Amino acid sequence: MLRINKSLKKILCAGMAAVMAMSLTVSALAAEPYNSYIYDTWEDAIPSQNAYRIDRAVTGAEMGLARLSDPADPLFVSEDAPAKLNNCKDIFLDEEEQQFWIADTDNNRILRLDLELNVTGVYTGVWGASEINVGEDGESKFAAPSGIYSKRSLFTNELYVYIADYDNSRVVKASVDSERKLTLVQEYTKPDTELYQVETFNPSKVIADLAENVYAVCTSVNTGSVQFNKEGEFQGFYGANRVEVTAAVIAQKLWRKIASNEQISGMTRNVPVEYANFDIDEDGFIYTVTEAANTTTDAVKKLNPAGYNIWNNEAGAEYKFGDYASEYDATTNSSYSTRLTDICVSNNGIINVLDFATGRVFQYDRECNLLCIFGTKNSTNDQRGSFSNPNAVEAYGNNIYVIDGSKNDVTVYTETTFGKLMHEAVELYDQGRYSDAKPIWEEVVKRDGGYPLAYIGLGKAALNEGEYTKALDHFKTAYDQDDYDKAFKYAREEFVKDNFTVIIVICIVVIVLLIVLAQLHKRGIYIIKGRFKKEKEGK
């Protein structure tokens, strides 16, 4: 019996060891290939909980692109149609239609996919009156399409797709007739006007507003996006970046005042940096990003219909995006500077900005508060969830999608428990429902005791509930000087209100005492060691 028990114990121990080994292996495989962090008040990076986890990386094969070379399939294109993506430049979610669009750039085609990223349509060109790059079958073929946008028309209720057809030097507006056919509605080409002074017209990104005005980001155009109206007429340039103010720019501006015309002609021109990408929200505001390294002026903008940046703060850089400074990355043994390459704005107001230099996604709320940072870059192409050539970011709800032009896949991120709680609290916080957000912020703090926005949220809740002492403690923890000053003002007013009678009595007693002492002083009577003594006459 003893031997049986010993044998059983050995078997159980071996089984437990195997289970533990398997769990450790699973944990290692499930670990994210990056360390999440956030910035504190002093703009120092501090560790933070992961708000997102890598759900999957979807390749062309998993999208079902093999269907395109199957003659029996409705999506058949040709027997040699590529079954993998090739240097995709853009991805767009049409939330109203519940479908994704991908600009499969080097395969010269546009893909339509469902929410699970299964291919449902493929388009190699447009049919209609175009004379550009027309094939033998009469279809005007795409050439390196780099940008994609779709929207159902308010005027006709038709679904239109807008394509930045880079190598064909045009923007295409087409109606979606079927899984294989796009019909040309409007073609936007190089403006024939003196206002457009660039030799080329190579649109890389495109969006359209509710009035069906079209905006195109064009290579070498640094005066803003090129704007057309619904009928295809050039309307000018929209929302140009400002020139980065540096010591060299200031010095050159001063020198121009005294230099000769010959000297001025030999000077380098200081011009704005062109956009990298943009997005438009449901209210019609256009958000832009500029990819140039070390650019801080207008790196991210929110433009109103007139083209003015409503985040512009002449007093200084109140709104900051991306990493705060050039830093050294130990994982790649190199220094880097933020290069913001894409931006997307969810219908819930969350702003996601993609950094090409590091492969990181920086997420902000409507008020530009930094929520989380996730993602990484790895040039070896063999690490799950890392990027080699991150070209575009998109969001569906709180899921994030990043398309990689080298790995030729789409990485899908989903929320962690921490991320879900944080987003719920932020949504209530942005609505001004501070007390409703309070219990959720408390859960956030349990998971990440150093998360600054949670303490600000708790401070706002305490302020809203009249608990000014608690508010002071929370704002002090978050080093939120402005809200601390506001809470201190309210705390002081409350103290005065609660102790008004005592304060008045004390003031009256002090005043009476001073009057009595003054009268005694006039009579030459002084209080010395608690006793009254009269000054001797003659002294």
C-alpha positions as CSV (number, residue, x, y, z in Angstrom):
1,M,0.0,0.0,0.0
2,L,2.9,2.3,0.8
3,R,4.6,1.6,-2.5
4,I,1.3,2.4,-4.3
5,N,1.0,5.8,-2.5
6,K,4.6,6.7,-3.3
7,S,4.1,5.8,-6.9
8,L,0.9,7.8,-7.0
9,K,2.7,10.8,-5.5
10,K,5.4,10.5,-8.1
11,I,2.8,10.4,-10.9
12,L,0.9,13.4,-9.5
13,C,4.1,15.4,-9.1
14,A,5.2,14.7,-12.6
15,G,1.8,15.6,-13.9
16,M,1.8,18.9,-12.0
17,A,5.3,19.7,-13.3
18,A,4.1,19.1,-16.8
19,V,1.1,21.3,-16.4
20,M,3.3,24.1,-14.9
21,A,5.7,23.8,-17.8
22,M,2.9,24.0,-20.3
23,S,1.4,27.0,-18.6
24,L,4.8,28.8,-18.6
25,T,5.2,28.0,-22.3
26,V,1.8,29.4,-23.1
27,S,2.5,32.5,-21.0
28,A,5.8,33.0,-22.9
29,L,4.0,32.6,-26.3
30,A,1.2,34.9,-25.2
31,A,3.6,37.7,-23.9
32,E,3.6,40.8,-25.9
33,P,6.8,41.7,-27.8
34,Y,7.0,45.2,-26.2
35,N,6.9,46.9,-22.8
36,S,4.0,49.3,-22.3
37,Y,4.8,52.7,-20.9
38,I,3.3,56.1,-20.5
39,Y,4.6,59.6,-19.7
40,D,4.3,61.4,-16.3
41,T,4.1,65.1,-15.6
42,W,7.9,65.6,-16.1
43,E,7.7,63.9,-19.5
44,D,9.6,60.8,-18.2
45,A,8.6,57.4,-19.5
46,I,7.2,55.2,-16.7
47,P,6.0,51.5,-17.0
48,S,2.3,50.9,-17.5
49,Q,-0.1,48.0,-17.8
50,N,-0.8,46.7,-21.3
51,A,-4.0,48.2,-22.6
52,Y,-3.9,45.9,-25.7
53,R,-2.9,42.4,-26.5
54,I,-2.1,40.9,-29.9
55,D,-5.1,38.9,-31.1
56,R,-3.8,37.7,-34.5
57,A,-1.8,38.7,-37.6
58,V,-3.9,38.1,-40.8
59,T,-2.1,37.3,-44.0
60,G,-3.4,37.3,-47.5
61,A,-3.9,33.5,-47.4
62,E,-6.0,33.9,-44.3
63,M,-8.0,36.6,-46.0
64,G,-8.9,34.1,-48.7
65,L,-7.0,35.7,-51.5
66,A,-6.5,32.3,-53.2
67,R,-10.0,32.7,-54.4
68,L,-8.8,35.3,-56.8
69,S,-7.0,32.6,-58.9
70,D,-9.8,30.1,-58.8
71,P,-11.8,30.1,-62.1
72,A,-14.8,28.7,-60.3
73,D,-15.0,31.5,-57.7
74,P,-17.1,34.7,-58.3
75,L,-14.0,36.7,-57.2
76,F,-11.8,35.1,-59.9
77,V,-9.3,37.6,-61.5
78,S,-6.8,35.5,-63.2
79,E,-5.0,32.2,-62.6
80,D,-1.8,34.0,-61.6
81,A,-3.5,36.5,-59.3
82,P,-1.3,36.9,-56.2
83,A,-2.6,35.2,-53.1
84,K,-0.6,37.5,-50.8
85,L,-0.6,41.2,-50.1
86,N,2.2,43.3,-51.5
87,N,3.3,46.6,-49.9
88,C,-0.1,47.7,-48.8
89,K,-0.2,51.4,-48.1
90,D,-3.6,52.0,-46.6
91,I,-6.5,50.4,-44.8
92,F,-9.9,52.0,-44.1
93,L,-12.9,50.9,-42.1
94,D,-16.4,51.9,-43.4
95,E,-18.2,51.5,-40.1
96,E,-21.6,52.2,-41.7
97,E,-21.2,49.4,-44.2
98,Q,-19.4,47.2,-41.8
99,Q,-16.5,46.4,-44.1
100,F,-12.8,47.1,-44.6
101,W,-11.0,48.4,-47.7
102,I,-7.3,47.8,-48.4
103,A,-5.1,49.5,-51.0
104,D,-2.9,46.6,-52.1
105,T,-0.4,48.9,-53.7
106,D,2.2,46.8,-55.5
107,N,-0.5,44.3,-56.6
108,N,-2.3,47.3,-58.3
109,R,-5.7,46.4,-56.8
110,I,-8.2,47.4,-54.1
111,L,-9.6,44.7,-51.7
112,R,-12.9,44.8,-49.9
113,L,-13.2,42.6,-46.7
114,D,-15.7,41.9,-44.0
115,L,-15.1,42.6,-40.3
116,E,-13.3,39.3,-39.9
117,L,-10.9,40.3,-42.7
118,N,-12.3,37.8,-45.2
119,V,-12.1,39.1,-48.8
120,T,-15.5,39.9,-50.3
121,G,-14.5,42.0,-53.3
122,V,-11.5,42.8,-55.5
123,Y,-11.1,45.7,-58.0
124,T,-8.2,46.1,-60.4
125,G,-9.6,49.3,-62.1
126,V,-12.7,51.3,-63.0
127,W,-15.1,51.1,-65.9
128,G,-16.4,54.2,-67.6
129,A,-15.2,57.2,-69.6
130,S,-11.6,57.3,-68.3
131,E,-8.8,57.4,-70.9
132,I,-6.0,56.7,-68.3
133,N,-4.2,53.3,-68.4
134,V,-7.0,51.5,-70.3
135,G,-6.5,47.8,-70.9
136,E,-7.6,45.7,-73.8
137,D,-10.9,44.9,-72.0
138,G,-11.7,48.6,-71.6
139,E,-11.0,48.7,-67.9
140,S,-8.9,51.7,-66.6
141,K,-6.3,49.8,-64.6
142,F,-5.0,51.0,-61.2
143,A,-1.3,51.8,-60.9
144,A,0.1,51.7,-57.3
145,P,-3.1,52.8,-55.5
146,S,-1.9,54.2,-52.2
147,G,-5.0,55.6,-50.5
148,I,-8.6,54.4,-50.0
149,Y,-11.7,55.9,-48.6
150,S,-15.4,55.0,-48.9
151,K,-18.7,56.7,-48.0
152,R,-22.3,56.4,-48.8
153,S,-23.6,59.6,-50.6
154,L,-26.1,61.8,-48.8
155,F,-27.4,62.9,-52.2
156,T,-27.8,59.6,-54.1
157,N,-27.5,57.0,-51.3
158,E,-24.9,55.2,-53.5
159,L,-21.8,53.7,-52.0
160,Y,-18.8,55.6,-53.4
161,V,-15.1,54.6,-53.1
162,Y,-12.3,57.1,-53.4
163,I,-8.9,55.9,-54.5
164,A,-5.6,57.8,-54.6
165,D,-4.2,56.2,-57.8
166,Y,-0.6,57.2,-57.3
167,D,1.2,56.2,-60.5
168,N,-1.8,57.2,-62.7
169,S,-1.7,60.7,-61.3
170,R,-5.3,60.8,-60.4
171,V,-7.9,60.4,-57.7
172,V,-10.9,58.2,-58.6
173,K,-14.4,58.4,-57.3
174,A,-16.4,55.3,-58.3
175,S,-19.6,53.6,-57.5
176,V,-19.5,50.0,-56.1
177,D,-21.6,48.0,-58.5
178,S,-20.6,44.4,-57.5
179,E,-17.8,42.3,-56.0
180,R,-15.7,42.9,-59.1
181,K,-16.9,46.1,-60.7
182,L,-16.3,49.8,-60.0
183,T,-17.9,52.4,-62.3
184,L,-16.2,55.7,-62.7
185,V,-18.2,58.7,-61.3
186,Q,-15.5,61.4,-61.2
187,E,-11.8,61.6,-62.0
188,Y,-9.6,64.2,-60.3
189,T,-6.3,65.0,-62.1
190,K,-3.6,67.7,-61.9
191,P,-5.2,71.1,-61.7
192,D,-4.8,73.3,-64.8
193,T,-4.2,76.5,-63.0
194,E,-1.3,78.8,-62.0
195,L,-2.2,78.3,-58.4
196,Y,-0.9,74.7,-58.6
197,Q,2.8,75.1,-59.3
198,V,4.1,71.6,-58.6
199,E,5.2,69.7,-61.7
200,T,3.6,66.4,-60.6
201,F,0.3,65.2,-59.2
202,N,0.8,62.0,-57.3
203,P,-2.0,61.6,-54.7
204,S,-1.0,59.2,-51.9
205,K,-4.0,59.6,-49.6
206,V,-7.6,60.7,-50.0
207,I,-10.7,61.5,-48.0
208,A,-14.1,63.1,-48.7
209,D,-16.4,65.2,-46.6
210,L,-20.2,65.0,-46.3
211,A,-20.6,67.5,-49.2
212,E,-18.4,65.1,-51.3
213,N,-15.6,67.6,-51.5
214,V,-12.4,65.6,-52.0
215,Y,-9.1,66.2,-50.3
216,A,-5.9,64.6,-51.5
217,V,-2.4,64.4,-49.9
218,C,0.1,64.7,-52.8
219,T,3.8,64.0,-52.8
220,S,5.9,67.3,-53.1
221,V,2.9,69.5,-52.2
222,N,3.7,71.3,-49.0
223,T,0.9,73.9,-49.0
224,G,-1.7,71.6,-47.6
225,S,-4.0,68.9,-49.2
226,V,-5.3,69.5,-52.7
227,Q,-9.1,70.2,-52.5
228,F,-11.7,69.6,-55.2
229,N,-15.4,70.1,-55.1
230,K,-18.0,67.4,-56.0
231,E,-17.8,68.3,-59.7
232,G,-14.1,67.9,-59.8
233,E,-13.1,71.6,-59.8
234,F,-9.9,72.6,-58.0
235,Q,-10.7,74.7,-55.0
236,G,-7.3,75.4,-53.7
237,F,-5.2,74.1,-50.8
238,Y,-6.5,73.1,-47.4
239,G,-4.8,73.5,-44.0
240,A,-1.1,74.0,-44.8
241,N,1.5,73.3,-42.1
242,R,3.5,76.1,-40.6
243,V,7.3,76.4,-41.0
244,E,9.2,74.9,-38.1
245,V,10.6,77.8,-36.1
246,T,14.3,77.1,-35.4
247,A,17.3,79.2,-34.6
248,A,18.5,78.9,-38.2
249,V,15.1,80.0,-39.5
250,I,15.1,83.1,-37.3
251,A,18.7,83.9,-38.2
252,Q,17.9,83.7,-41.9
253,K,14.8,85.8,-41.6
254,L,16.9,88.6,-39.9
255,W,19.7,88.2,-42.5
256,R,17.2,88.6,-45.4
257,K,16.4,92.2,-44.1
258,I,20.0,93.3,-44.9
259,A,21.1,90.9,-47.6
260,S,21.4,91.8,-51.2
261,N,19.1,90.3,-53.9
262,E,21.9,88.0,-55.0
263,Q,22.5,86.8,-51.5
264,I,18.8,86.2,-50.9
265,S,18.5,84.1,-54.2
266,G,21.3,81.8,-52.9
267,M,19.6,81.2,-49.6
268,T,17.8,77.9,-48.8
269,R,14.1,78.3,-48.8
270,N,12.2,77.5,-45.5
271,V,9.0,75.8,-46.4
272,P,6.4,73.8,-44.5
273,V,6.6,70.0,-44.3
274,E,3.9,68.1,-46.3
275,Y,1.4,65.8,-44.7
276,A,1.9,62.1,-44.4
277,N,-1.8,61.2,-43.9
278,F,-5.1,62.3,-42.5
279,D,-8.6,61.2,-41.4
280,I,-12.0,62.8,-41.0
281,D,-14.4,62.3,-38.1
282,E,-18.2,62.1,-38.1
283,D,-18.4,65.8,-37.3
284,G,-16.4,66.8,-40.3
285,F,-13.1,67.7,-38.6
286,I,-10.0,66.6,-40.4
287,Y,-7.0,65.3,-38.5
288,T,-3.5,65.4,-40.1
289,V,-0.1,63.9,-39.3
290,T,3.3,64.9,-40.5
291,E,5.9,62.2,-40.8
292,A,9.2,64.2,-41.0
293,A,11.6,63.3,-38.3
294,N,12.1,65.8,-35.4
295,T,9.0,67.8,-36.6
296,T,7.1,69.2,-33.6
297,T,5.2,72.1,-35.3
298,D,1.9,70.8,-36.5
299,A,2.9,67.2,-36.1
300,V,-0.8,66.4,-35.4
301,K,-3.6,68.9,-36.2
302,K,-7.3,69.0,-35.9
303,L,-8.7,71.3,-38.7
304,N,-12.1,73.0,-38.8
305,P,-13.9,73.4,-42.2
306,A,-11.9,76.7,-42.8
307,G,-8.6,74.8,-42.5
308,Y,-7.5,76.3,-39.2
309,N,-5.9,74.1,-36.5
310,I,-8.2,74.3,-33.4
311,W,-5.4,72.7,-31.4
312,N,-3.0,75.6,-32.2
313,N,-1.6,77.1,-29.1
314,E,0.5,80.2,-29.8
315,A,1.8,80.2,-26.2
316,G,3.6,76.9,-26.5
317,A,3.3,73.1,-27.2
318,E,0.4,72.3,-25.0
319,Y,-0.6,69.3,-27.1
320,K,2.2,66.7,-27.6
321,F,2.0,63.6,-29.7
322,G,4.3,60.6,-30.1
323,D,7.4,60.2,-28.0
324,Y,8.4,63.4,-26.3
325,A,12.1,63.4,-27.5
326,S,14.6,61.5,-29.5
327,E,15.6,58.4,-27.4
328,Y,17.8,55.4,-27.4
329,D,16.1,52.1,-27.9
330,A,18.0,49.2,-26.3
331,T,16.1,46.5,-28.2
332,T,17.3,47.8,-31.6
333,N,20.6,49.4,-30.3
334,S,19.8,52.7,-32.1
335,S,18.4,56.2,-31.5
336,Y,15.1,57.2,-33.0
337,S,12.9,60.2,-33.5
338,T,9.1,60.0,-33.8
339,R,7.8,59.9,-37.4
340,L,4.0,59.9,-37.3
341,T,2.8,58.2,-40.5
342,D,-1.0,57.7,-40.0
343,I,-3.9,58.7,-37.8
344,C,-7.4,57.4,-37.3
345,V,-10.3,58.7,-35.2
346,S,-12.8,56.2,-33.9
347,N,-16.5,57.1,-33.7
348,N,-16.1,57.1,-29.9
349,G,-13.6,59.9,-30.2
350,I,-10.4,57.9,-29.5
351,I,-7.4,59.1,-31.5
352,N,-4.8,56.6,-32.6
353,V,-1.5,57.8,-34.1
354,L,1.0,55.4,-35.7
355,D,4.7,56.0,-35.4
356,F,6.6,54.6,-38.4
357,A,10.0,54.9,-36.6
358,T,9.1,52.6,-33.7
359,G,6.0,50.8,-34.8
360,R,4.1,52.1,-31.8
361,V,0.5,53.3,-31.6
362,F,-0.1,56.3,-29.4
363,Q,-3.7,56.5,-28.2
364,Y,-5.4,59.7,-27.0
365,D,-8.8,60.7,-25.9
366,R,-10.9,63.7,-27.3
367,E,-8.9,66.1,-25.1
368,C,-5.6,64.8,-26.3
369,N,-4.8,63.1,-23.0
370,L,-2.4,60.2,-23.6
371,L,-4.1,56.9,-22.8
372,C,-1.7,54.2,-23.7
373,I,1.2,53.2,-26.0
374,F,1.6,49.8,-27.6
375,G,3.3,48.1,-30.5
376,T,7.0,47.8,-31.6
377,K,9.2,47.5,-34.6
378,N,11.4,44.6,-35.5
379,S,13.2,44.5,-38.9
380,T,13.7,40.7,-38.8
381,N,10.1,40.0,-39.7
382,D,10.0,36.9,-37.5
383,Q,8.4,38.3,-34.3
384,R,4.7,38.0,-33.9
385,G,3.0,41.3,-33.4
386,S,5.9,43.5,-34.3
387,F,6.3,45.6,-37.4
388,S,8.8,46.1,-40.1
389,N,7.1,48.7,-42.3
390,P,3.9,49.9,-40.5
391,N,2.0,51.9,-43.1
392,A,-1.5,52.5,-41.7
393,V,-3.7,52.2,-38.6
394,E,-7.4,51.7,-38.4
395,A,-9.9,51.1,-35.5
396,Y,-13.2,49.3,-35.1
397,G,-14.6,50.1,-31.7
398,N,-11.7,49.7,-29.4
399,N,-10.0,47.1,-31.6
400,I,-6.9,48.4,-33.5
401,Y,-5.7,47.2,-36.9
402,V,-2.1,47.9,-38.2
403,I,-1.1,47.1,-41.8
404,D,2.5,46.2,-42.5
405,G,3.9,46.8,-46.0
406,S,6.8,44.4,-45.6
407,K,5.3,41.6,-43.6
408,N,2.2,41.9,-45.8
409,D,-0.3,41.3,-43.0
410,V,-2.8,43.1,-40.8
411,T,-2.1,42.8,-37.0
412,V,-5.3,42.9,-34.9
413,Y,-5.1,44.2,-31.3
414,T,-7.8,43.7,-28.7
415,E,-8.4,45.2,-25.3
416,T,-7.0,43.7,-22.1
417,T,-9.1,43.9,-18.9
418,F,-7.1,47.0,-18.0
419,G,-7.7,48.6,-21.4
420,K,-11.4,47.9,-21.2
421,L,-11.7,49.5,-17.8
422,M,-9.6,52.5,-18.8
423,H,-11.7,53.1,-21.9
424,E,-14.9,52.9,-20.0
425,A,-13.6,55.4,-17.4
426,V,-12.3,57.7,-20.1
427,E,-15.6,57.7,-22.0
428,L,-17.4,58.8,-18.8
429,Y,-14.6,61.3,-18.0
430,D,-14.9,62.9,-21.4
431,Q,-18.7,63.3,-20.9
432,G,-18.1,65.1,-17.6
433,R,-19.6,62.2,-15.6
434,Y,-16.8,62.1,-13.1
435,S,-18.7,60.5,-10.2
436,D,-19.9,57.7,-12.5
437,A,-16.3,57.1,-13.6
438,K,-15.0,57.0,-10.0
439,P,-15.5,53.2,-9.2
440,I,-14.0,52.3,-12.6
441,W,-10.9,54.6,-12.0
442,E,-10.5,52.8,-8.6
443,E,-10.3,49.5,-10.5
444,V,-7.8,51.0,-12.9
445,V,-5.6,52.1,-10.0
446,K,-5.7,48.6,-8.5
447,R,-4.2,47.3,-11.7
448,D,-1.8,50.2,-12.3
449,G,-1.0,52.3,-9.3
450,G,1.0,54.8,-11.4
451,Y,-1.5,55.6,-14.0
452,P,-1.7,59.5,-13.9
453,L,-5.1,60.0,-15.6
454,A,-6.8,57.7,-13.1
455,Y,-5.8,60.0,-10.2
456,I,-6.9,63.0,-12.2
457,G,-10.3,61.3,-12.8
458,L,-10.6,60.4,-9.1
459,G,-9.7,64.0,-8.2
460,K,-12.4,65.4,-10.6
461,A,-14.9,63.0,-9.0
462,A,-14.0,64.1,-5.5
463,L,-14.1,67.8,-6.6
464,N,-17.6,67.1,-8.1
465,E,-18.8,65.6,-4.8
466,G,-17.4,68.4,-2.7
467,E,-14.7,66.3,-1.1
468,Y,-12.0,68.9,-1.6
469,T,-9.4,67.3,0.7
470,K,-9.5,64.0,-1.2
471,A,-9.4,66.0,-4.4
472,L,-6.2,67.7,-3.3
473,D,-4.6,64.3,-2.4
474,H,-5.5,62.8,-5.8
475,F,-4.3,65.9,-7.8
476,K,-1.1,65.9,-5.7
477,T,-0.5,62.3,-6.6
478,A,-0.9,63.1,-10.3
479,Y,1.1,66.3,-10.0
480,D,-1.8,68.1,-11.7
481,Q,-1.0,71.7,-10.7
482,D,-3.9,73.4,-12.4
483,D,-6.6,71.1,-10.9
484,Y,-4.8,71.2,-7.5
485,D,-5.0,75.0,-7.5
486,K,-8.7,74.8,-8.4
487,A,-9.4,72.3,-5.6
488,F,-7.4,74.4,-3.1
489,K,-9.5,77.4,-3.9
490,Y,-12.7,75.5,-3.3
491,A,-11.2,73.9,-0.1
492,R,-10.3,77.4,1.2
493,E,-13.8,78.7,0.4
494,E,-15.4,75.7,2.2
495,F,-13.2,76.2,5.3
496,V,-14.2,79.9,5.5
497,K,-17.9,79.0,5.0
498,D,-17.8,76.3,7.7
499,N,-15.9,78.3,10.2
500,F,-17.3,81.8,9.4
501,T,-18.8,82.4,12.9
502,V,-15.6,81.3,14.7
503,I,-13.5,83.5,12.4
504,I,-15.7,86.5,12.9
505,V,-15.6,86.1,16.7
506,I,-11.8,85.7,16.7
507,C,-11.5,88.8,14.5
508,I,-13.8,90.8,16.8
509,V,-11.8,89.7,19.9
510,V,-8.5,90.6,18.3
511,I,-9.9,94.0,17.2
512,V,-11.2,94.7,20.7
513,L,-7.9,93.6,22.3
514,L,-6.0,95.9,20.0
515,I,-8.3,98.8,20.9
516,V,-7.9,98.1,24.6
517,L,-4.1,97.9,24.3
518,A,-4.0,101.2,22.3
519,Q,-6.0,103.0,25.0
520,L,-3.8,101.6,27.7
521,H,-0.8,102.8,25.8
522,K,-2.1,106.3,25.6
523,R,-2.5,106.3,29.4
524,G,1.1,105.1,29.8
525,I,0.0,101.7,31.0
526,Y,1.8,98.7,29.7
527,I,1.5,94.9,30.2
528,I,4.8,93.6,31.5
529,K,5.0,89.9,32.4
530,G,1.2,89.6,32.6
531,R,0.9,92.6,35.0
532,F,-0.2,96.2,34.4
533,K,2.5,98.8,35.2
534,K,2.1,102.6,34.9
535,E,4.9,104.5,33.4
536,K,6.5,106.9,36.0
537,E,5.7,110.6,35.5
538,G,8.6,112.6,34.1
539,K,10.0,109.7,32.1
